[in-house]
Amino acid sequence: MSEELPLSGVVNGRSRRIRKKVEKEEEGEEEGRKSKTKNVTGKRNKKTKKREKSSDPSDSLNNSYVRTTEFKSENRDRINNDISNHRARKKDVNPAKEERRRRRERERINQENENTENGGQQDEIIEPQPDLQARVIGVFIHECEVLKMDFLIAHPVVKVSLVDGLTGNFLEKTNPSRRVTSYYEDEKVSRILPLMTQPFDFRLKRDILPKWEELLLFNDDFDATFEKHENIVMFFEIIDFVSMAVANENYRNKLPIN
């Protein structure tokens, strides 16, 4: 005859088994966590050790010093070997140039010996000193009135000429070899040439009233010039310059029509 077991005993047995399974799973999870933490701490310890080694300044300086000393010693050995194995080469000398150099050296030595024999007396070069009391001719250009409106008048200049009132020619220089208006003058230019101011550009200045405010200097003796010439006339001319294309066009327009 089979006996029926109570329901409560069956339920208790199953719950015990479930509890054991859950406990085993929890223990496995804890062991896994512990192993993971151990691995992480081990890695961290290795990294900290490497940092400590790298952060040690004395070791790095010692290593660098050792490397530099080894490098210097190697370079010295190489240089010594090169010097010992290879002799100094002579430069390729041009015999003609060398002969000219020796000749100049002999001439210089002979010249020095001659100077010492003569007692070291040399001819002193006396430069002419300028006369500080002499005055030059200066003309200061200020401005003029409003000019006639014309498209061709864009950058006017003032031309100043010194003319003899009796003959109508330019004044003669007091000294023909003197540079009066240009550095490149020579004795062939015997008269005082005219001077011009800088152009006054209406577009750049944005003004229709031309103002030059410029000093023109004639480098000739003021007193001697006005004593030599009695009737001196100064001509002030306001002129302008145009391009060759505009000049040719105006010239063609002025030609008579056949």
KEBADO-389410 format. One record per atom (N, C-alpha, C, O): residue in three letters; z negated, x, y. Coordinates in steps of 0.05 Angstrom, whole numbers, padded with zeros to 5 digits, always signed. Layout:
BEGIN
ALAZXY ...
END
This chain:
BEGIN
MET+00000+00017-00023 MET+00000+00000+00000 MET+00000+00018+00025 MET-00017+00035+00027 SER+00018+00015+00041 SER+00019+00030+00066 SER+00002+00017+00087 SER+00001-00007+00091 GLU-00011+00037+00102 GLU-00028+00027+00124 GLU-00014+00031+00150 GLU-00001+00052+00155 GLU-00017+00013+00167 GLU-00004+00014+00193 GLU-00023+00030+00212 GLU-00047+00024+00214 LEU-00011+00051+00226 LEU-00026+00067+00245 LEU-00027+00052+00272 LEU-00009+00037+00280 PRO-00049+00057+00285 PRO-00051+00043+00311 PRO-00031+00054+00331 PRO-00023+00078+00329 LEU-00022+00039+00350 LEU-00003+00047+00370 LEU-00014+00068+00390 LEU+00001+00084+00400 SER-00039+00067+00394 SER-00051+00086+00413 SER-00050+00114+00403 SER-00045+00133+00418 GLY-00053+00118+00376 GLY-00051+00146+00365 GLY-00024+00157+00367 GLY-00021+00181+00372 VAL-00003+00141+00363 VAL+00025+00151+00366 VAL+00030+00159+00395 VAL+00043+00180+00400 VAL+00021+00144+00413 VAL+00026+00150+00442 VAL+00012+00175+00450 VAL+00023+00191+00465 ASN-00012+00179+00439 ASN-00028+00204+00446 ASN-00014+00229+00435 ASN-00013+00249+00449 GLY-00004+00227+00411 GLY+00010+00250+00400 GLY+00035+00258+00416 GLY+00040+00282+00421 ARG+00051+00238+00423 ARG+00075+00244+00439 ARG+00068+00256+00466 ARG+00082+00274+00475 SER+00047+00246+00479 SER+00040+00256+00506 SER+00031+00285+00504 SER+00035+00301+00522 ARG+00017+00293+00481 ARG+00008+00320+00478 ARG+00033+00339+00476 ARG+00034+00360+00488 ARG+00052+00330+00460 ARG+00076+00347+00457 ARG+00090+00350+00484 ARG+00098+00373+00491 ILE+00092+00330+00499 ILE+00105+00331+00526 ILE+00090+00350+00544 ILE+00102+00366+00559 ARG+00063+00348+00543 ARG+00047+00366+00560 ARG+00051+00395+00553 ARG+00054+00412+00570 LYS+00053+00401+00526 LYS+00057+00429+00518 LYS+00084+00439+00528 LYS+00086+00462+00537 LYS+00104+00422+00525 LYS+00131+00431+00535 LYS+00131+00436+00565 LYS+00142+00456+00574 VAL+00117+00419+00580 VAL+00116+00422+00609 VAL+00101+00448+00616 VAL+00109+00462+00634 GLU+00079+00453+00601 GLU+00063+00477+00607 GLU+00080+00502+00601 GLU+00079+00522+00616 LYS+00095+00502+00578 LYS+00112+00525+00572 LYS+00133+00530+00594 LYS+00138+00552+00602 GLU+00146+00508+00602 GLU+00166+00511+00623 GLU+00154+00522+00649 GLU+00166+00539+00662 GLU+00129+00513+00656 GLU+00116+00523+00680 GLU+00110+00552+00678 GLU+00113+00568+00697 GLU+00100+00561+00653 GLU+00094+00589+00649 GLU+00119+00606+00651 GLU+00118+00628+00663 GLY+00141+00596+00640 GLY+00167+00611+00643 GLY+00176+00614+00671 GLY+00185+00635+00680 GLU+00173+00593+00687 GLU+00180+00594+00715 GLU+00163+00614+00730 GLU+00173+00629+00747 GLU+00137+00615+00724 GLU+00119+00633+00738 GLU+00126+00662+00731 GLU+00126+00680+00749 GLU+00132+00667+00705 GLU+00140+00695+00698 GLU+00166+00703+00712 GLU+00169+00726+00720 GLY+00184+00684+00714 GLY+00209+00691+00728 GLY+00204+00698+00757 GLY+00216+00716+00768 ARG+00187+00682+00770 ARG+00181+00688+00798 ARG+00168+00715+00801 ARG+00174+00730+00820 LYS+00149+00721+00783 LYS+00135+00747+00785 LYS+00155+00770+00782 LYS+00154+00790+00796 SER+00174+00767+00763 SER+00193+00789+00759 SER+00211+00792+00784 SER+00218+00815+00791 LYS+00218+00770+00795 LYS+00235+00771+00820 LYS+00220+00785+00842 LYS+00231+00802+00856 THR+00195+00778+00846 THR+00179+00791+00868 THR+00176+00820+00863 THR+00176+00836+00882 LYS+00173+00828+00837 LYS+00171+00856+00831 LYS+00196+00871+00838 LYS+00195+00893+00849 ASN+00219+00860+00831 ASN+00245+00872+00838 ASN+00248+00876+00868 ASN+00257+00896+00878 VAL+00241+00854+00883 VAL+00244+00855+00912 VAL+00226+00876+00924 VAL+00234+00891+00942 THR+00201+00877+00915 THR+00182+00897+00926 THR+00191+00925+00919 THR+00189+00944+00935 GLY+00203+00929+00895 GLY+00213+00955+00888 GLY+00236+00964+00906 GLY+00236+00987+00915 LYS+00254+00945+00912 LYS+00276+00952+00930 LYS+00266+00958+00958 LYS+00275+00977+00971 ARG+00246+00943+00967 ARG+00235+00948+00993 ARG+00221+00975+00995 ARG+00224+00990+01014 ASN+00207+00982+00974 ASN+00194+01008+00974 ASN+00214+01031+00975 ASN+00210+01051+00988 LYS+00237+01028+00960 LYS+00257+01049+00961 LYS+00269+01052+00989 LYS+00274+01074+00998 LYS+00274+01029+01002 LYS+00286+01030+01029 LYS+00266+01043+01049 LYS+00275+01059+01065 THR+00240+01036+01046 THR+00221+01048+01065 THR+00219+01078+01060 THR+00215+01093+01080 LYS+00220+01086+01035 LYS+00219+01115+01030 LYS+00243+01130+01042 LYS+00240+01151+01054 LYS+00267+01117+01040 LYS+00291+01130+01052 LYS+00288+01131+01082 LYS+00295+01151+01095 ARG+00277+01110+01094 ARG+00274+01110+01123 ARG+00254+01132+01132 ARG+00258+01146+01152 GLU+00232+01134+01117 GLU+00213+01155+01123 GLU+00225+01183+01122 GLU+00220+01200+01139 LYS+00242+01187+01101 LYS+00255+01213+01099 LYS+00274+01218+01122 LYS+00274+01240+01134 SER+00289+01197+01129 SER+00309+01201+01151 SER+00295+01203+01178 SER+00305+01216+01196 SER+00272+01189+01181 SER+00258+01189+01207 SER+00242+01215+01212 SER+00231+01218+01233 ASP+00240+01232+01192 ASP+00225+01257+01196 ASP+00241+01276+01213 ASP+00261+01287+01203 PRO+00233+01281+01239 PRO+00250+01297+01256 PRO+00250+01326+01249 PRO+00270+01341+01253 SER+00227+01336+01238 SER+00226+01364+01232 SER+00246+01372+01210 SER+00259+01393+01212 ASP+00249+01354+01189 ASP+00268+01360+01168 ASP+00296+01361+01179 ASP+00312+01378+01172 SER+00304+01341+01196 SER+00331+01340+01207 SER+00337+01364+01224 SER+00359+01375+01223 LEU+00317+01373+01241 LEU+00322+01396+01258 LEU+00325+01421+01241 LEU+00341+01438+01247 ASN+00308+01423+01220 ASN+00310+01447+01203 ASN+00337+01448+01189 ASN+00349+01469+01187 ASN+00346+01425+01179 ASN+00372+01424+01166 ASN+00395+01431+01185 ASN+00413+01447+01177 SER+00394+01420+01209 SER+00415+01426+01229 SER+00414+01456+01237 SER+00435+01468+01240 TYR+00390+01467+01240 TYR+00388+01495+01247 TYR+00400+01513+01225 TYR+00414+01533+01230 VAL+00393+01506+01200 VAL+00404+01522+01178 VAL+00434+01520+01177 VAL+00447+01540+01172 ARG+00445+01496+01182 ARG+00474+01493+01181 ARG+00487+01510+01203 ARG+00507+01523+01198 THR+00476+01508+01228 THR+00488+01523+01250 THR+00487+01553+01246 THR+00506+01567+01252 THR+00464+01563+01235 THR+00462+01591+01230 THR+00482+01600+01208 THR+00494+01622+01210 GLU+00485+01584+01188 GLU+00505+01591+01167 GLU+00533+01591+01179 GLU+00549+01609+01172 PHE+00539+01571+01196 PHE+00566+01570+01208 PHE+00571+01594+01226 PHE+00593+01606+01226 LYS+00550+01602+01242 LYS+00553+01625+01260 LYS+00557+01651+01244 LYS+00574+01668+01250 SER+00541+01654+01222 SER+00544+01678+01206 SER+00572+01679+01193 SER+00584+01701+01192 GLU+00582+01657+01184 GLU+00609+01656+01172 GLU+00630+01664+01193 GLU+00648+01679+01187 ASN+00627+01653+01218 ASN+00647+01660+01239 ASN+00645+01689+01246 ASN+00666+01702+01250 ARG+00621+01701+01247 ARG+00619+01729+01253 ARG+00632+01746+01232 ARG+00646+01766+01238 ASP+00628+01739+01207 ASP+00640+01754+01185 ASP+00671+01753+01187 ASP+00685+01772+01183 ARG+00681+01729+01193 ARG+00710+01726+01196 ARG+00721+01743+01218 ARG+00741+01757+01215 ILE+00707+01742+01242 ILE+00716+01758+01265 ILE+00715+01788+01259 ILE+00734+01802+01265 ASN+00693+01797+01246 ASN+00692+01825+01239 ASN+00714+01834+01220 ASN+00725+01855+01222 ASN+00719+01816+01200 ASN+00741+01823+01182 ASN+00768+01824+01195 ASN+00784+01842+01189 ASP+00772+01805+01214 ASP+00798+01806+01228 ASP+00800+01831+01245 ASP+00822+01843+01246 ILE+00778+01839+01258 ILE+00780+01863+01275 ILE+00784+01888+01259 ILE+00799+01906+01266 SER+00770+01889+01236 SER+00773+01913+01219 SER+00800+01915+01205 SER+00810+01937+01202 ASN+00811+01892+01198 ASN+00836+01892+01183 ASN+00861+01894+01200 ASN+00881+01906+01193 HIS+00859+01883+01225 HIS+00883+01882+01242 HIS+00877+01898+01267 HIS+00858+01893+01282 ARG+00893+01918+01272 ARG+00890+01934+01296 ARG+00903+01921+01320 ARG+00920+01903+01317 ALA+00894+01929+01343 ALA+00905+01917+01368 ALA+00934+01925+01371 ALA+00941+01949+01369 ARG+00950+01905+01377 ARG+00978+01910+01380 ARG+00985+01917+01409 ARG+00972+01906+01428 LYS+01003+01934+01413 LYS+01012+01941+01440 LYS+01031+01920+01451 LYS+01047+01909+01437 LYS+01028+01914+01477 LYS+01045+01894+01489 LYS+01073+01906+01493 LYS+01077+01930+01497 ASP+01092+01888+01491 ASP+01120+01896+01495 ASP+01125+01900+01525 ASP+01124+01881+01540 VAL+01129+01925+01533 VAL+01132+01932+01561 VAL+01161+01938+01566 VAL+01174+01953+01551 ASN+01171+01926+01588 ASN+01198+01932+01597 ASN+01199+01959+01610 ASN+01184+01963+01630 PRO+01215+01978+01601 PRO+01214+02005+01613 PRO+01223+02005+01642 PRO+01213+02021+01658 ALA+01242+01988+01649 ALA+01251+01987+01677 ALA+01229+01978+01696 ALA+01224+01989+01717 LYS+01215+01957+01688 LYS+01193+01947+01704 LYS+01170+01967+01706 LYS+01158+01970+01727 GLU+01165+01980+01684 GLU+01144+02000+01684 GLU+01151+02024+01703 GLU+01134+02034+01716 GLU+01176+02031+01703 GLU+01185+02053+01720 GLU+01182+02045+01750 GLU+01174+02061+01766 ARG+01190+02020+01756 ARG+01187+02010+01784 ARG+01158+02009+01793 ARG+01151+02016+01815 ARG+01141+02001+01774 ARG+01112+02000+01781 ARG+01101+02027+01786 ARG+01086+02031+01805 ARG+01109+02047+01770 ARG+01099+02074+01774 ARG+01110+02086+01800 ARG+01095+02100+01814 ARG+01135+02079+01807 ARG+01146+02089+01832 ARG+01131+02077+01856 ARG+01125+02092+01875 ARG+01125+02051+01855 ARG+01110+02039+01877 ARG+01082+02051+01880 ARG+01072+02055+01901 GLU+01071+02057+01857 GLU+01044+02069+01857 GLU+01045+02097+01870 GLU+01027+02104+01885 ARG+01066+02113+01863 ARG+01068+02140+01875 ARG+01073+02138+01905 ARG+01062+02153+01921 GLU+01090+02119+01914 GLU+01095+02115+01942 GLU+01069+02107+01957 GLU+01064+02117+01979 ARG+01053+02090+01944 ARG+01029+02082+01958 ARG+01009+02105+01960 ARG+00996+02108+01981 ILE+01008+02122+01940 ILE+00990+02145+01941 ILE+00999+02165+01962 ILE+00983+02176+01976 ASN+01025+02169+01964 ASN+01036+02188+01984 ASN+01031+02177+02012 ASN+01024+02193+02030 GLN+01033+02151+02016 GLN+01028+02140+02042 GLN+00999+02143+02050 GLN+00993+02149+02073 GLU+00981+02139+02031 GLU+00953+02142+02036 GLU+00946+02172+02043 GLU+00930+02177+02061 ASN+00959+02190+02029 ASN+00955+02219+02035 ASN+00964+02226+02063 ASN+00951+02242+02077 GLU+00987+02215+02071 GLU+00997+02221+02098 GLU+00979+02209+02119 GLU+00974+02222+02140 ASN+00968+02186+02114 ASN+00950+02174+02134 ASN+00924+02191+02137 ASN+00914+02194+02159 THR+00915+02201+02114 THR+00890+02217+02115 THR+00896+02244+02129 THR+00878+02254+02143 GLU+00920+02256+02125 GLU+00927+02281+02139 GLU+00929+02277+02169 GLU+00921+02295+02184 ASN+00939+02254+02178 ASN+00942+02249+02206 ASN+00916+02240+02219 ASN+00916+02232+02243 GLY+00894+02241+02205 GLY+00869+02234+02216 GLY+00863+02204+02215 GLY+00845+02195+02229 GLY+00879+02189+02200 GLY+00875+02161+02197 GLY+00882+02145+02221 GLY+00875+02121+02224 GLN+00898+02157+02240 GLN+00907+02142+02264 GLN+00931+02126+02257 GLN+00951+02136+02247 GLN+00930+02100+02262 GLN+00952+02082+02257 GLN+00959+02068+02283 GLN+00942+02064+02301 ASP+00984+02060+02285 ASP+00993+02046+02309 ASP+00982+02018+02309 ASP+00987+02002+02290 GLU+00967+02011+02329 GLU+00955+01984+02331 GLU+00975+01965+02342 GLU+00989+01971+02362 ILE+00977+01942+02330 ILE+00996+01921+02339 ILE+00982+01904+02360 ILE+00963+01891+02354 ILE+00992+01905+02384 ILE+00981+01890+02406 ILE+00996+01864+02408 ILE+01019+01863+02415 GLU+00982+01842+02403 GLU+00994+01816+02405 GLU+00991+01805+02433 GLU+00970+01808+02445 PRO+01012+01792+02443 PRO+01009+01781+02470 PRO+00990+01757+02470 PRO+00993+01739+02455 GLN+00971+01759+02488 GLN+00951+01737+02490 GLN+00961+01716+02509 GLN+00973+01722+02530 PRO+00957+01691+02502 PRO+00967+01669+02519 PRO+00951+01668+02545 PRO+00928+01674+02547 ASP+00966+01659+02565 ASP+00954+01656+02592 ASP+00939+01629+02592 ASP+00952+01608+02592 LEU+00913+01630+02593 LEU+00897+01605+02592 LEU+00899+01589+02618 LEU+00894+01565+02618 GLN+00905+01602+02640 GLN+00907+01588+02665 GLN+00934+01575+02669 GLN+00937+01559+02688 ALA+00954+01581+02653 ALA+00981+01569+02656 ALA+00979+01539+02648 ALA+00965+01532+02629 ARG+00994+01523+02662 ARG+00995+01494+02657 ARG+01023+01486+02647 ARG+01043+01498+02655 VAL+01024+01465+02631 VAL+01049+01455+02620 VAL+01054+01427+02631 VAL+01036+01415+02644 ILE+01078+01418+02627 ILE+01086+01391+02637 ILE+01080+01370+02616 ILE+01088+01373+02593 GLY+01065+01349+02625 GLY+01058+01327+02607 GLY+01065+01301+02620 GLY+01059+01296+02643 VAL+01076+01283+02604 VAL+01083+01256+02613 VAL+01070+01236+02594 VAL+01075+01237+02570 PHE+01054+01218+02605 PHE+01040+01198+02588 PHE+01054+01171+02591 PHE+01058+01161+02613 ILE+01063+01160+02568 ILE+01077+01135+02567 ILE+01058+01113+02560 ILE+01045+01114+02538 HIS+01055+01093+02577 HIS+01036+01071+02571 HIS+01051+01047+02559 HIS+01050+01043+02535 GLU+01063+01031+02576 GLU+01076+01006+02566 GLU+01097+00998+02586 GLU+01102+01012+02606 CYS+01110+00976+02580 CYS+01130+00965+02598 CYS+01129+00934+02597 CYS+01112+00923+02583 GLU+01145+00922+02613 GLU+01146+00892+02614 GLU+01159+00881+02589 GLU+01170+00896+02572 VAL+01159+00855+02587 VAL+01172+00842+02564 VAL+01202+00847+02566 VAL+01215+00842+02586 LEU+01213+00857+02544 LEU+01242+00863+02543 LEU+01258+00838+02538 LEU+01248+00817+02530 LYS+01284+00841+02543 LYS+01302+00819+02538 LYS+01303+00813+02508 LYS+01306+00831+02491 MET+01301+00787+02501 MET+01301+00779+02473 MET+01328+00783+02461 MET+01348+00772+02470 ASP+01329+00800+02441 ASP+01354+00806+02427 ASP+01347+00814+02399 ASP+01327+00827+02393 PHE+01364+00805+02380 PHE+01359+00811+02352 PHE+01362+00840+02345 PHE+01351+00850+02326 LEU+01378+00854+02362 LEU+01382+00883+02357 LEU+01360+00900+02367 LEU+01357+00923+02360 ILE+01343+00889+02385 ILE+01320+00905+02395 ILE+01296+00898+02377 ILE+01283+00878+02380 ALA+01290+00916+02358 ALA+01269+00912+02339 ALA+01247+00933+02341 ALA+01223+00927+02336 HIS+01254+00958+02348 HIS+01234+00980+02350 HIS+01243+00999+02372 HIS+01254+01019+02367 PRO+01237+00992+02398 PRO+01246+01008+02420 PRO+01230+01034+02422 PRO+01207+01036+02414 VAL+01243+01054+02435 VAL+01230+01080+02441 VAL+01236+01087+02470 VAL+01254+01076+02482 VAL+01220+01105+02481 VAL+01223+01114+02508 VAL+01233+01143+02507 VAL+01221+01160+02494 LYS+01255+01149+02521 LYS+01266+01175+02523 LYS+01262+01186+02551 LYS+01269+01173+02570 VAL+01250+01210+02552 VAL+01243+01222+02578 VAL+01260+01247+02581 VAL+01260+01265+02564 SER+01274+01250+02604 SER+01291+01273+02610 SER+01284+01284+02637 SER+01279+01269+02656 LEU+01283+01311+02639 LEU+01279+01325+02664 LEU+01306+01335+02674 LEU+01318+01353+02661 VAL+01315+01325+02697 VAL+01342+01330+02707 VAL+01340+01341+02735 VAL+01322+01334+02751 ASP+01358+01359+02741 ASP+01361+01370+02768 ASP+01376+01350+02785 ASP+01398+01342+02778 GLY+01363+01342+02807 GLY+01376+01321+02824 GLY+01401+01331+02838 GLY+01417+01314+02846 LEU+01405+01357+02842 LEU+01428+01367+02856 LEU+01452+01369+02837 LEU+01474+01361+02845 THR+01448+01379+02813 THR+01470+01383+02795 THR+01473+01361+02774 THR+01495+01357+02764 GLY+01452+01347+02768 GLY+01453+01326+02747 GLY+01450+01337+02719 GLY+01454+01322+02700 ASN+01445+01362+02716 ASN+01441+01374+02690 ASN+01411+01376+02683 ASN+01394+01373+02700 PHE+01406+01382+02658 PHE+01378+01386+02649 PHE+01367+01411+02663 PHE+01382+01429+02669 LEU+01341+01411+02667 LEU+01328+01434+02680 LEU+01330+01458+02662 LEU+01329+01456+02637 GLU+01332+01482+02674 GLU+01332+01507+02659 GLU+01303+01516+02653 GLU+01285+01510+02668 LYS+01301+01529+02631 LYS+01274+01540+02623 LYS+01267+01563+02641 LYS+01284+01578+02651 THR+01241+01566+02646 THR+01232+01590+02660 THR+01234+01615+02643 THR+01239+01637+02654 ASN+01232+01612+02617 ASN+01235+01634+02598 ASN+01254+01625+02576 ASN+01246+01607+02561 PRO+01278+01636+02573 PRO+01297+01625+02553 PRO+01287+01627+02524 PRO+01295+01611+02508 SER+01270+01647+02518 SER+01260+01650+02491 SER+01236+01632+02484 SER+01226+01633+02462 ARG+01228+01616+02503 ARG+01204+01599+02499 ARG+01212+01573+02486 ARG+01233+01561+02493 ARG+01196+01564+02467 ARG+01200+01538+02453 ARG+01187+01517+02470 ARG+01163+01516+02473 VAL+01203+01499+02481 VAL+01193+01479+02500 VAL+01190+01452+02487 VAL+01168+01440+02489 THR+01210+01442+02473 THR+01209+01415+02461 THR+01209+01416+02431 THR+01202+01396+02419 SER+01217+01438+02419 SER+01219+01439+02390 SER+01211+01467+02380 SER+01216+01487+02394 TYR+01200+01468+02356 TYR+01192+01494+02345 TYR+01217+01510+02337 TYR+01215+01535+02335 TYR+01239+01497+02331 TYR+01263+01510+02321 TYR+01282+01519+02343 TYR+01305+01526+02338 GLU+01273+01518+02368 GLU+01290+01527+02390 GLU+01291+01557+02390 GLU+01273+01571+02381 ASP+01314+01568+02400 ASP+01317+01597+02403 ASP+01329+01603+02430 ASP+01330+01585+02448 GLU+01337+01627+02434 GLU+01348+01635+02460 GLU+01374+01621+02467 GLU+01381+01621+02491 LYS+01388+01610+02448 LYS+01413+01596+02454 LYS+01408+01571+02470 LYS+01425+01563+02486 VAL+01385+01559+02466 VAL+01378+01534+02482 VAL+01364+01543+02507 VAL+01341+01551+02507 SER+01379+01542+02530 SER+01369+01552+02555 SER+01359+01530+02573 SER+01348+01536+02594 ARG+01362+01505+02565 ARG+01353+01482+02582 ARG+01331+01466+02568 ARG+01329+01467+02543 ILE+01317+01450+02583 ILE+01295+01433+02573 ILE+01307+01408+02562 ILE+01319+01392+02577 LEU+01305+01404+02536 LEU+01317+01380+02523 LEU+01298+01356+02526 LEU+01274+01360+02530 PRO+01309+01332+02525 PRO+01292+01308+02528 PRO+01274+01303+02504 PRO+01279+01314+02482 LEU+01253+01288+02508 LEU+01234+01280+02488 LEU+01233+01250+02485 LEU+01239+01236+02504 MET+01225+01240+02461 MET+01224+01212+02456 MET+01197+01205+02443 MET+01184+01222+02430 THR+01188+01180+02448 THR+01163+01171+02436 THR+01168+01160+02408 THR+01191+01159+02399 GLN+01147+01153+02395 GLN+01149+01139+02369 GLN+01159+01110+02373 GLN+01153+01099+02394 PRO+01173+01099+02354 PRO+01183+01071+02358 PRO+01160+01051+02357 PRO+01141+01054+02342 PHE+01163+01031+02373 PHE+01144+01008+02373 PHE+01157+00985+02358 PHE+01175+00972+02368 ASP+01147+00980+02334 ASP+01159+00960+02316 ASP+01146+00933+02322 ASP+01121+00930+02320 PHE+01163+00914+02331 PHE+01152+00887+02338 PHE+01141+00873+02314 PHE+01121+00858+02316 ARG+01153+00877+02290 ARG+01144+00862+02267 ARG+01117+00872+02257 ARG+01099+00857+02249 LEU+01113+00899+02258 LEU+01088+00910+02249 LEU+01065+00905+02269 LEU+01043+00898+02261 LYS+01071+00908+02295 LYS+01051+00904+02315 LYS+01046+00875+02321 LYS+01025+00868+02331 ARG+01066+00858+02316 ARG+01063+00829+02321 ARG+01057+00824+02351 ARG+01039+00809+02358 ASP+01074+00837+02367 ASP+01070+00834+02396 ASP+01098+00838+02409 ASP+01113+00855+02400 ILE+01104+00822+02430 ILE+01129+00825+02444 ILE+01127+00843+02468 ILE+01147+00849+02481 LEU+01103+00852+02474 LEU+01098+00870+02496 LEU+01095+00898+02485 LEU+01075+00904+02473 PRO+01115+00916+02488 PRO+01114+00943+02476 PRO+01093+00961+02491 PRO+01094+00963+02515 LYS+01075+00972+02475 LYS+01055+00991+02485 LYS+01056+01016+02468 LYS+01050+01015+02444 TRP+01063+01039+02481 TRP+01065+01064+02465 TRP+01040+01080+02467 TRP+01030+01090+02446 GLU+01029+01084+02491 GLU+01004+01100+02495 GLU+01007+01127+02482 GLU+00991+01134+02464 GLU+01027+01142+02490 GLU+01033+01168+02478 GLU+01038+01189+02499 GLU+01049+01183+02520 LEU+01029+01214+02493 LEU+01032+01236+02512 LEU+01055+01254+02502 LEU+01055+01263+02479 LEU+01074+01259+02520 LEU+01097+01277+02514 LEU+01092+01303+02529 LEU+01088+01303+02553 LEU+01093+01325+02515 LEU+01088+01352+02526 LEU+01113+01369+02526 LEU+01126+01372+02506 PHE+01120+01379+02550 PHE+01141+01399+02553 PHE+01128+01426+02556 PHE+01115+01431+02576 ASN+01131+01443+02536 ASN+01116+01468+02536 ASN+01130+01489+02554 ASN+01140+01509+02545 ASP+01130+01483+02579 ASP+01141+01501+02599 ASP+01121+01503+02623 ASP+01105+01485+02627 ASP+01122+01526+02637 ASP+01103+01530+02658 ASP+01108+01510+02680 ASP+01130+01508+02691 PHE+01087+01495+02687 PHE+01089+01474+02707 PHE+01095+01485+02734 PHE+01113+01476+02748 ASP+01079+01505+02743 ASP+01082+01516+02770 ASP+01109+01530+02773 ASP+01123+01526+02793 ALA+01117+01546+02753 ALA+01143+01560+02755 ALA+01166+01541+02755 ALA+01186+01546+02769 THR+01165+01519+02740 THR+01187+01500+02739 THR+01190+01486+02766 THR+01213+01483+02776 PHE+01168+01477+02778 PHE+01171+01462+02803 PHE+01175+01480+02827 PHE+01184+01471+02848 GLU+01170+01506+02824 GLU+01177+01525+02845 GLU+01207+01532+02844 GLU+01220+01536+02864 LYS+01217+01533+02819 LYS+01245+01541+02816 LYS+01264+01518+02824 LYS+01285+01523+02835 HIS+01256+01494+02817 HIS+01273+01471+02823 HIS+01259+01453+02843 HIS+01236+01445+02840 GLU+01274+01447+02864 GLU+01262+01430+02885 GLU+01266+01400+02880 GLU+01247+01385+02882 ASN+01290+01392+02872 ASN+01296+01364+02867 ASN+01296+01359+02837 ASN+01316+01362+02823 ILE+01273+01350+02828 ILE+01269+01344+02799 ILE+01267+01314+02796 ILE+01252+01301+02810 VAL+01283+01304+02778 VAL+01284+01275+02772 VAL+01277+01271+02743 VAL+01287+01285+02725 MET+01259+01252+02738 MET+01251+01244+02711 MET+01264+01217+02704 MET+01260+01197+02718 PHE+01280+01217+02683 PHE+01293+01193+02674 PHE+01277+01182+02650 PHE+01270+01195+02631 PHE+01270+01156+02653 PHE+01257+01141+02631 PHE+01277+01120+02621 PHE+01284+01101+02635 GLU+01285+01124+02596 GLU+01304+01106+02583 GLU+01291+01092+02559 GLU+01279+01105+02542 ILE+01293+01065+02559 ILE+01284+01050+02536 ILE+01308+01044+02518 ILE+01326+01029+02526 ILE+01308+01056+02495 ILE+01331+01053+02477 ILE+01321+01044+02449 ILE+01297+01043+02444 ASP+01340+01037+02433 ASP+01334+01028+02405 ASP+01356+01039+02387 ASP+01377+01046+02396 PHE+01350+01039+02362 PHE+01370+01049+02342 PHE+01374+01027+02321 PHE+01355+01013+02314 VAL+01398+01026+02311 VAL+01406+01006+02291 VAL+01419+01021+02268 VAL+01425+01044+02269 SER+01422+01006+02246 SER+01435+01018+02222 SER+01465+01020+02227 SER+01476+01009+02245 MET+01478+01036+02210 MET+01507+01040+02212 MET+01522+01015+02206 MET+01544+01010+02218 ALA+01513+00998+02189 ALA+01527+00973+02183 ALA+01528+00955+02208 ALA+01548+00943+02214 VAL+01505+00953+02222 VAL+01504+00936+02246 VAL+01521+00948+02268 VAL+01535+00934+02282 ALA+01520+00975+02270 ALA+01537+00988+02291 ALA+01566+00984+02286 ALA+01582+00979+02304 ASN+01575+00987+02261 ASN+01603+00982+02255 ASN+01612+00954+02259 ASN+01634+00948+02269 GLU+01594+00935+02253 GLU+01601+00907+02257 GLU+01604+00901+02287 GLU+01622+00886+02295 ASN+01586+00912+02304 ASN+01588+00907+02333 ASN+01613+00921+02344 ASN+01626+00910+02362 TYR+01620+00944+02333 TYR+01644+00958+02342 TYR+01669+00942+02336 TYR+01688+00941+02352 ARG+01669+00930+02312 ARG+01693+00914+02304 ARG+01695+00889+02321 ARG+01717+00881+02329 ASN+01672+00877+02328 ASN+01673+00853+02345 ASN+01683+00858+02373 ASN+01694+00841+02386 LYS+01678+00883+02383 LYS+01686+00890+02410 LYS+01715+00899+02412 LYS+01726+00901+02434 LEU+01728+00904+02389 LEU+01756+00913+02390 LEU+01774+00890+02400 LEU+01769+00867+02393 PRO+01794+00896+02417 PRO+01812+00875+02426 PRO+01829+00863+02403 PRO+01838+00878+02385 ILE+01834+00838+02404 ILE+01850+00824+02384 ILE+01879+00825+02392 ILE+01886+00816+02414 ASN+01897+00835+02376 ASN+01925+00837+02382 ASN+01939+00810+02379 ASN+01963+00807+02383 
END
